Amino acid sequence: MIYSIRKPREDLYANTATTVNILELARKQDIPVVFTSTGSVYGNPNVFPTPEEYPFFAESPYGVSKMAAEEYCKVYTRMYGLRTVILRLNSVYGPRQRFIGVIPKFIRQVMEGKPMTVEGDGIQSRAFTYVEDCVEGIVFAGENAKSGEVYNLASDKIHSINDLTHMIPRSLNKQRNVVYIERKKGDLDKCHPSTEKMKALGWTPKISLEEGITKTIEWM
């Protein structure tokens, strides 16, 4: 998301133009498409849990480019009959994640004996989704979801950034040490997507945040 603020044109190409290229290839080869979008398309909603029907109000170029890519998927379904499924992922974390993510960043800081750097007051909350749950959800939706539909793919529990600053040191048997710094533009206050639509299909997340943090620590 921060990259999109610095380089919006590159973000537009990566998320929107590239999606159109893939849709064109899929249309010609008649290959179904599962598009991974983001909960960032909601911006800062005032309805929680936030349903898929909530209007777009992205707060960053990243959210806008994903929103546009979603619309292209829907158009290809309507115009060409291409099977597409749109999944709005939320705060995915776990092994092999880049270290710019808040969970691996905090783990590394604690491992190195440094304070965890919290941007803002830390009360921002997220539906942190472990990568195994995410992958299973993508495969499940690809096989079972209705074409042209949008689904939130997320944990059904939300936690604040401050919660992480307690859980991660405890998992590493370390003392909590936190420094609060200036919050970045585009950061969202609360992300709590509704998961009822995916549950109705038969999918639910299985990995708790505590277990997911432990698995991520073991990998690191």
N, C-alpha and C positions, 0 to 999 in steps of 0.2 A: 504494500500500500504506500509506504514512504517513497519507494522508487517511482511510483506513478506520479507523485507530486513533483518530484525533481525532473522526471522525463516523461511527460504525458503523451508525447507523440510515439515514443517507443512502446509505451504501455498500450496505446490504442492499436498499434500494429500487432503486438504479441497476442492480445486478447481478442480483438475484434476481426481484423483482417485475416489473421491466421485461422480463426474459426470459420470464416467464409470459405477459405481455401479448402479446409477439411470437408465442409458441407458439400462443396462442389464435387470433390472427389467421391464422397460417399454417395451422392445422388447418381453419379455416372456408373458407379459399381453396385448400387443398391445395397449399401452397407449401413446398418443402424448406427446411430450416434448417441452416446451418452455424454452430455456436456457438463463439465464441472464448473458451476458458477460459484457465487459467494453470498453469504448473508449480508455483506457490505452494501448490497443493492438497496436494503431497507434504510440505510443511514441511521439516524437516531429515532426509532419509532416511538409511539406512545401507547402501543397495544402490546401486551405480553401475556402469554407467549405469542409471538408474532406469526400470523398465518401467511401462507404463500400468496394470498390475495391482497395482502397489504400493499399500498402503492409504493412505487419506486421513489426514493429520495436520497440518492447516494451523496456522500459527503467527501468523496475523493474521485480523481480520475479513474482509479482502479475500479470502483463500483460502477461508474458510468460505462466503462468499456465492457465490463461483464454484462451489464444490463443490455447494451446494444447487441452483444453476441447472443444473449438469450432470445432477443426478438428475431434475429436472423434464423435461429433454430426453429422458432414457431412458424416463420414465413416458409421455410423449406418444407415443413410438415404440411402446411395448408396448400401450398402451390404444387408441390411435387409428390406428396404422399410419403416423403422420407420419414422413417421412424426415428424420432428424436425424443430423448428424455433429458430434462434439465434438473440437475441436483445442486442445491445451494449449500455448499460446504461451510463449516463454521469452526475456526480455530483448531485446525488439525495439527496434531503434534505426535512425536514419537521417534523411534530409531530412524536414522538417515536424514533427519530434518536439518536444514541449514541452521546455523547457530544464531541467526538474527531473530528467531522465534523466542518469545518471552520465556518459555519453559526451559529449553536447552541453554538459553543465555543465563538464566538464574542458576541452573545446575552448575554450569562452568564457573560462574563467579564464586559460588559457595565452595566448590572443589579447590579453587585457587586461593581461597582465604580472603576474597574481596567482598565488599558489600554488594548486595543486590541493588541495582539501579532501577527504581520505580519511576516511570514517567507520569507526572501528575500526582494525585492523592492516592491512587491505588484502589479506589472504590469501583473503577470500571469493571464490569463483569462480562464473562464470556461462557459459551457452551463449549468447553474444551473437549475435542473429539479425538480419541486415540486412533492412530493410523490403521490398526487392524479392523476396528469397527468401520472406519471409513471405507476401506477396500471391500469389506464384505457387503456394505451397503450399496456401493457402486455396482458390484456384480449382481446383487439381488435386484436392484432397480432395473438394471439392463435387461433382466430376464422377466420381470413381473410388472413393471410400471406401465402405465398407459401412455401411448405415444402423444407427444405434444404437451404433456403435463409437466408441472414444476413441483419439486419436492424439497423440503428442508432436510438435509442430512446432518444430524448433529446429536450431541449428547442431550439427554433430557434433564440434566442437572447443570446449574450455572454456579460459577465460583468467581470471586473477585480476584484481582491481581494481588491484593493484600493477603488473600487466602494462600496463594502460592508462596508468599514470603514466609509463611509459617510451615507449610507442608514440606517444602523442599529441604530446608535445613533439618527438619525432624527426620526425614527419610535418610539423610546423610549423617545423622548424629552430630550435627554442628549447631553452633549458636546462631540465632537470627541476627543479621546485621544488614540494615537497609539504609539507603540514601535516596531521598526523593529529589527528582530533577524536573526540569520544565517539560510539560506535556507537548507532544508533537501535533501539528495540524493534521486534521483528518481522522484522529483517533476517536473511536466511538465510545459512548457512555455505557450502554447496556445492550448486549446481544443475547436475547433469549427466544430463539425460534421455536415455533410449535413443531413437534415431531409426530403429531397425530396422523398425518397423511401417510407417512412411512409406516407407522405402526399398523394402520389399517391394511396395508399390503402384507404385513407379517414380519416386518423388520424392527428390531429394537437394539440399541447399543448395549454391549455387555461389560465393557471395561470401565471401572470407576476411575476417577482422577487419581486417587491414591495409588491404585495398581498401575496405572499408566505411567505415573511419575517413576515408580520403582523400576518398571521395565526400561524406561528411557535412561535412568541412571545406570542400570546394568549394561546397556549398550555403550554408553559413553565411557 
